[in-house]
Amino acid sequence: MNSNNRTSANDLYNVYLVPEELHGYKDGYEFTEGVYDITTYENCLWLFDLILDQKTDADPETQIWCLKRMKQDFFMLTCKNKEGRKCAEIKNVEACFYFDDLTIIKKGKLFCLPIEENIY
């Protein structure tokens, strides 16, 4: 696949339509099946460690985290609240991640994909 034509990880992992088993992470956080599969198959557990290390002024109950490729192996990680207001931003995150972007929702102590947000 052409490196200029990569897609969103969310497009590939949009198959989780019913509640499934939750997977424990650390400090009481849990992953939905979709997030668990992404961390397993895309080797991106580092992203969730990075998210948990951030201090934001976003509502602790719902945060929307977006990882977006800026160039080659450099990404920007942005957190927005439900109203779309930016609450945190980290530039130049160096990572070996195949996709150009990934959106993760943090609802309290649960990490889920956007497609899973309303089923948990």
N, C-alpha and C positions, 0 to 999 in steps of 0.2 A: 504494500500500500504506500502511496506517495506520502511523504511526511508532511506535505502541505495540505493533505486532504483527510486528515484524521477526524474522527467524529467525537462526540461527547460520550463518555462512559455511560451516562444516563440513558442514551439511546439503546445501547446494547443490554443494559441491565434493567429494562422496563417491564419485566415479566412477573413481578411480584405483586399479585393482585388480592391475595387473601392473607390473613394473619398466619404466620408460621412461628416456629420455635425462635425464641430470643437467645442470643449467645452472650455470655458474660465477657466483659473486657477487663477493666480495672477500676478500682475506686468506686465500685457500684454501677458503673456505666455498662450499657448493653448495646448490642448490635442487632438489628433486624437481619433476617435471612439475606436480603439483598446487599446490605453493607458487609455482612460477614463474607459473602461470596466475592465481593470486590476486594476486600482485604486479602483474601486467600488467593484468588486468581490473578490479581493485578499487583500483588506485593506492595501494598500501600498503607500498611499499618502506621508508618511514620507520619502520615497525614493526620491521623487521629491523635497521635501524641502531640503534634504541633498545635492542633486545635485546642486540646486541653491545656496546653501551656499558655494560651493567650488570655489576657485579661481584657474584657470588653465591657462597654456600657450597654450592651444589648440585653434585652429581657432574657434572664437565665432560662426561662421556660422554652422559648423558641428562637433559635438562631439559624440563619441560612448561610452556609459556608460554600463558597465557590472557588475552586482551583482552576485557573486559566493559564494556558501556555502563553508566554510572552515571546520567547525565542528558544529554539532547540530544547535544552534541558532546564530552562528557567521558567518559573511560574510565578503568578501572583495569587495569593490567598486572601479573599475578602469575606468579611462577615457583614451581613445585613440583618435588620430586624424584619418583622412581618410587614411593616409599612414601606420597606425598601431603603431605609436610612442606613448608610454605611456606619458600622460600629468599630471595625478593625480592618487593617490592611497590612499585609506583609509582602514586600516586593522581593524579587530575586531569590525565590525558594528554588534551590537546585535539587532536581529529582529526576530519576529515571522512571518515567511514567509514560506509557504508550499513548494514552488519549490526550486530546487537547484541552479538555475540561471535564470537570466533575462537580456536581452539586450535591451537598450533603445537608440534611436538616438535623439539628440537635434539638430535641424536645425534652427538656429536663435532663434526665440521665440516659436517654435513648437516642442513638444515632440511627437515622433512617434515610432511605432514598426519597426523593420527591413523590414518586409514584406510591410509596408506602405511607406517606404522611397521615392520611385520613383513615387508615385501617388499624392504627395502634393508638 
